[in-house]
Amino acid sequence: AAASDVYKRQKSQDGIKWERASAPALGFGEDGTWDEGGVGRPYVVPMAENKLRLYYEGRSAANGLGVGIGLAVSIGDDMFSFVRRKSVMTAA
């Protein structure tokens, strides 16, 4: 898997020193799902109540190509962890 197949997260208190979290913000889809080959091309949209909506390209496990657009939302007050909501559009 390429480094771009997951969204890694980093945090900083001062904008100078950065700390990488051990777990990705959004990784591969579960086995058998349309995005099990990885994720790419993130687009984050700020929402009400300090939440984020993340649209992303889901990739096929068979060939690594993009097969659809997914939607994930931030979890609680953690703007660096996301949970998948649904596939917005997948290739036929």
N, C-alpha and C positions, 0 to 999 in steps of 0.2 A: 504494500500500500504506500502510496506517495504521501508526503507530509501534508499535502493539501486535502487529503481525504477525510480529515477531521478538523474541527475548529478548536484550536488551542487557546487557552486564556492566560492572561498575565495581569497582575495587579501591582499598583504602585501607590505609595502614600505621598510621594513628592514629585513624581513624573520623571525622576532621574534613575532611581534604582527600581528595577522590575523583578518580580518574583513570578515564576511560572508555576501554575497549579499542576498537580499530578494527574488530574483527570481532564479530558477535553470538555469544552463547553457543549459540544454536540459531535458525536462520533458516528460510526457506521450504523446503519439500520440493523435491526435484528435479522437473523437468518430467515430467508424466505420473503422478506419485505422488498419493496421496489427500490429502496435506497441502501440495500445491504452492501453495495460496492463502494460506498463512501459519500461524502458531501463536499460541495464546492460552491464557489461564487456567492458568498453570503451578502444579504442586503438587510440591514437592521432598520426598523421603523419604530421611533419612540411612540409610546401610547400613554394613556392616562394613568395616574397613580404610580408613576415611576416604573412602568413595565416596558418591556421591549417585545416586539414581534420580529421574528427572524424568518425571512424567506430564503430558501437555499435550493441549489441544484442537487438532486439525488442521482447517484450513479449506479449503473448496472454492475453486478458482480461478474457477469459473463465477459464484459469487454471494457469496463471502466468508463464508458461513455455516459453522458447525462441523459436521463430518461424521464425526468419530470421536475416539477417545482414543489417543494415541501414547505410547510409552515410549522414553526416551533415558537413557543412563548417562554419568556423568562420565568423562573421559579421563585415565588415569594419576593423577598427583597433582594435576592441575589441576581444581579444583572449580568452575571457571567455563567449561569447555568440555565439550560433550556430543556424543555420537554416537547416532544413532537406532538402536534395536534392532528394533522391530516396531510394527505397529498392534495395540493391545490390543482395540479394538472400533471398527467402522465402521458407518455407516448402510447399510441394505440398499438 
